[in-house]
Amino acid sequence: MASIFEQAKQALKMRSEAKRIQQEVERIVVEYSNGGIHATMKGDFTLSSLKIDDEALEELRKGKTDRFTTMIQNVFNGAMKKAKDATQQRMQQMMKEGGLSGIFG
């Protein structure tokens, strides 16, 4: 049975590793564009930039608000998927490199 000291030491190690993982995830940045709408999203799924070109705004000028809304949803969802994939890939890489061994092994 592990002593309280060893358990505390392990908890601190896990906390430190979790913080490092969070920092790695926050460094991930992906971009996704479609139809004149450009989104930039971080690995923690924070939308850091959304730009809308005149091309996309033309849909609003034509009164096609539903189409414009769908376009924004599609770009947002595309950016989310890309961020998710990039985050998963980075986590797998970290596990292979042994960066998560303190938590899982």
The 8 nearest C-alpha neighbors of each residue, nearest first, counted from 0:
[[1, 2, 3, 5, 6, 4, 7, 9],
 [2, 0, 5, 6, 3, 4, 7, 9],
 [1, 3, 5, 4, 6, 0, 7, 8],
 [2, 4, 6, 5, 7, 1, 8, 0],
 [3, 5, 7, 2, 6, 8, 1, 9],
 [4, 6, 8, 2, 7, 3, 1, 9],
 [7, 5, 3, 9, 8, 4, 10, 2],
 [8, 6, 10, 4, 9, 5, 3, 11],
 [7, 9, 5, 11, 6, 10, 4, 12],
 [8, 10, 12, 6, 7, 11, 5, 13],
 [11, 9, 7, 13, 12, 8, 6, 14],
 [12, 10, 14, 8, 13, 9, 15, 7],
 [11, 13, 9, 15, 10, 14, 16, 8],
 [14, 12, 16, 10, 11, 15, 102, 17],
 [15, 13, 11, 17, 16, 12, 10, 18],
 [14, 16, 12, 18, 13, 17, 11, 19],
 [15, 17, 13, 19, 18, 14, 12, 20],
 [18, 16, 20, 14, 19, 15, 13, 21],
 [17, 19, 21, 15, 16, 20, 14, 22],
 [20, 18, 16, 22, 21, 17, 23, 15],
 [21, 19, 23, 17, 22, 18, 16, 24],
 [20, 22, 18, 24, 19, 23, 17, 25],
 [21, 23, 19, 25, 20, 24, 18, 26],
 [24, 22, 20, 26, 21, 25, 19, 27],
 [25, 23, 42, 21, 26, 22, 27, 43],
 [24, 26, 22, 42, 27, 23, 43, 41],
 [27, 25, 23, 24, 28, 22, 42, 41],
 [26, 28, 42, 41, 24, 25, 29, 23],
 [29, 27, 41, 40, 42, 26, 39, 30],
 [30, 28, 40, 39, 82, 41, 81, 27],
 [31, 29, 39, 38, 78, 40, 32, 28],
 [30, 32, 78, 38, 37, 77, 74, 39],
 [33, 31, 37, 36, 38, 74, 30, 35],
 [32, 34, 36, 35, 74, 37, 31, 70],
 [35, 33, 36, 55, 32, 54, 70, 37],
 [34, 36, 52, 55, 54, 33, 51, 37],
 [35, 37, 51, 33, 32, 34, 50, 52],
 [38, 36, 32, 50, 49, 31, 51, 35],
 [39, 37, 49, 31, 48, 30, 32, 40],
 [40, 38, 30, 48, 47, 29, 46, 49],
 [39, 41, 46, 47, 29, 45, 28, 44],
 [42, 40, 28, 45, 44, 43, 27, 25],
 [41, 43, 27, 24, 82, 44, 25, 86],
 [42, 44, 41, 45, 25, 24, 82, 27],
 [45, 43, 42, 41, 40, 46, 79, 82],
 [44, 46, 41, 40, 43, 47, 42, 39],
 [47, 45, 40, 48, 39, 44, 41, 38],
 [46, 48, 40, 39, 45, 41, 49, 38],
 [49, 47, 39, 38, 46, 50, 40, 37],
 [48, 50, 38, 37, 39, 51, 47, 36],
 [51, 49, 37, 36, 38, 52, 48, 35],
 [50, 52, 36, 35, 55, 37, 49, 53],
 [51, 53, 35, 54, 55, 36, 56, 50],
 [52, 54, 56, 55, 57, 51, 35, 58],
 [53, 55, 52, 57, 35, 56, 34, 58],
 [56, 54, 35, 57, 53, 52, 58, 34],
 [57, 55, 53, 59, 58, 54, 60, 52],
 [56, 58, 60, 55, 59, 54, 53, 61],
 [59, 57, 61, 63, 56, 60, 55, 67],
 [60, 58, 62, 56, 61, 63, 57, 64],
 [59, 61, 57, 62, 58, 56, 63, 64],
 [60, 62, 58, 59, 63, 57, 64, 56],
 [61, 63, 59, 60, 64, 58, 65, 57],
 [64, 62, 58, 59, 66, 65, 61, 67],
 [63, 65, 67, 66, 59, 62, 68, 58],
 [66, 64, 68, 67, 63, 69, 70, 62],
 [65, 67, 69, 63, 64, 68, 70, 58],
 [66, 68, 64, 70, 69, 65, 58, 63],
 [69, 67, 65, 71, 70, 66, 64, 72],
 [68, 70, 72, 66, 67, 71, 73, 65],
 [69, 71, 67, 73, 68, 72, 66, 74],
 [70, 72, 74, 68, 73, 69, 75, 67],
 [73, 71, 69, 75, 70, 74, 76, 68],
 [72, 74, 70, 76, 71, 75, 77, 69],
 [75, 73, 77, 71, 76, 72, 78, 32],
 [74, 76, 72, 78, 77, 73, 71, 79],
 [77, 75, 79, 73, 78, 74, 72, 80],
 [78, 76, 74, 80, 79, 75, 73, 81],
 [77, 79, 81, 75, 31, 76, 80, 82],
 [80, 78, 76, 82, 77, 81, 83, 75],
 [81, 79, 83, 77, 82, 78, 84, 76],
 [80, 82, 78, 84, 83, 79, 85, 77],
 [83, 81, 79, 85, 42, 80, 84, 29],
 [82, 84, 80, 86, 81, 85, 79, 87],
 [83, 85, 81, 87, 86, 82, 88, 80],
 [86, 84, 88, 82, 83, 87, 81, 89],
 [87, 85, 89, 83, 88, 84, 42, 82],
 [88, 86, 90, 84, 89, 85, 83, 91],
 [87, 89, 85, 91, 86, 90, 84, 92],
 [90, 88, 92, 86, 87, 91, 85, 93],
 [91, 89, 93, 87, 92, 88, 86, 94],
 [92, 90, 94, 88, 93, 89, 87, 95],
 [91, 93, 89, 95, 90, 94, 96, 88],
 [94, 92, 98, 96, 90, 91, 95, 89],
 [95, 93, 97, 91, 99, 96, 92, 98],
 [96, 94, 92, 97, 93, 91, 98, 99],
 [97, 95, 93, 94, 98, 92, 99, 91],
 [98, 96, 94, 100, 95, 99, 93, 101],
 [97, 99, 93, 96, 94, 100, 101, 95],
 [100, 98, 94, 101, 97, 102, 103, 93],
 [101, 99, 104, 103, 97, 102, 98, 94],
 [100, 102, 99, 104, 103, 13, 12, 16],
 [101, 103, 100, 99, 13, 104, 16, 12],
 [104, 102, 100, 101, 99, 94, 97, 13],
 [103, 100, 101, 102, 99, 97, 94, 98]]
